[in-house]
Amino acid sequence: MNVRHVLVLPDRDAAEEVAQEAVDRFGLPQEPQLFRDALAGEDDAEDAQWLVVVEDPQERLDTTSLDDLAAEYEGWLEAP
């Protein structure tokens, strides 16, 4: 089973930093994917959150550690 963890970040810079830090900190084989998530009804880029999607095919990543990483950049781990 392939588990995906979604970290929500306030902006693109934070998302890029979290993606790189996740690779370094958790030894990920590939960098997580980044997605822009515009808030409902908003077209302004200032109102967009960024998602960092971390693939965890072996279910070895600790969700508390992922949430702590996101929190360092004013984000959070989305509940499954």
C-alpha positions as CSV (number, residue, x, y, z in Angstrom):
1,M,0.0,0.0,0.0
2,N,1.3,3.4,-0.9
3,V,0.6,6.0,1.7
4,R,0.7,9.7,0.8
5,H,1.2,12.4,3.4
6,V,0.0,15.9,2.6
7,L,1.7,18.9,4.3
8,V,0.0,22.2,3.9
9,L,2.2,25.3,3.8
10,P,1.4,29.0,3.6
11,D,3.5,29.8,0.5
12,R,5.6,28.5,-2.3
13,D,9.0,29.3,-0.6
14,A,8.0,27.4,2.6
15,A,6.8,24.5,0.5
16,E,10.0,24.3,-1.5
17,E,12.1,24.4,1.7
18,V,9.9,21.7,3.4
19,A,10.2,19.5,0.4
20,Q,14.0,19.7,0.4
21,E,14.2,19.4,4.2
22,A,12.0,16.3,4.0
23,V,14.5,14.6,1.6
24,D,17.4,15.5,3.9
25,R,15.8,14.7,7.2
26,F,13.9,11.5,6.3
27,G,16.2,10.2,3.5
28,L,13.5,10.2,0.9
29,P,14.5,8.6,-2.4
30,Q,12.8,11.4,-4.4
31,E,11.7,15.0,-3.7
32,P,8.0,15.4,-2.7
33,Q,5.7,16.9,-5.3
34,L,4.4,20.5,-4.8
35,F,0.9,21.7,-5.7
36,R,-0.7,25.1,-5.4
37,D,-4.1,24.9,-3.7
38,A,-6.1,28.1,-4.2
39,L,-8.7,28.7,-1.5
40,A,-12.3,28.3,-2.6
41,G,-13.6,31.4,-4.4
42,E,-10.2,33.1,-4.5
43,D,-8.2,33.9,-7.6
44,D,-5.5,36.0,-5.9
45,A,-2.2,34.2,-5.6
46,E,-1.8,35.6,-2.1
47,D,-4.7,33.4,-1.0
48,A,-3.1,30.2,-2.1
49,Q,-1.7,27.4,0.1
50,W,0.9,25.0,-1.1
51,L,0.8,21.3,-0.7
52,V,3.8,19.1,-0.3
53,V,2.9,15.5,-1.1
54,V,5.3,12.9,0.4
55,E,5.0,9.4,-0.9
56,D,5.5,6.7,1.8
57,P,5.3,3.3,0.0
58,Q,6.8,1.4,3.0
59,E,4.8,3.3,5.6
60,R,7.9,4.1,7.5
61,L,7.5,7.9,8.1
62,D,6.4,9.1,11.5
63,T,3.4,11.4,11.1
64,T,4.4,13.4,14.3
65,S,7.8,14.2,12.7
66,L,6.1,15.3,9.5
67,D,3.7,17.5,11.3
68,D,6.6,19.0,13.4
69,L,8.5,19.7,10.1
70,A,5.5,21.5,8.6
71,A,4.9,23.4,11.9
72,E,8.5,24.8,11.6
73,Y,7.3,26.6,8.5
74,E,3.9,27.6,9.8
75,G,2.1,24.7,8.2
76,W,0.6,21.4,9.2
77,L,0.2,17.8,8.2
78,E,-3.3,17.2,6.8
79,A,-5.2,14.4,8.5
80,P,-5.9,11.4,6.2
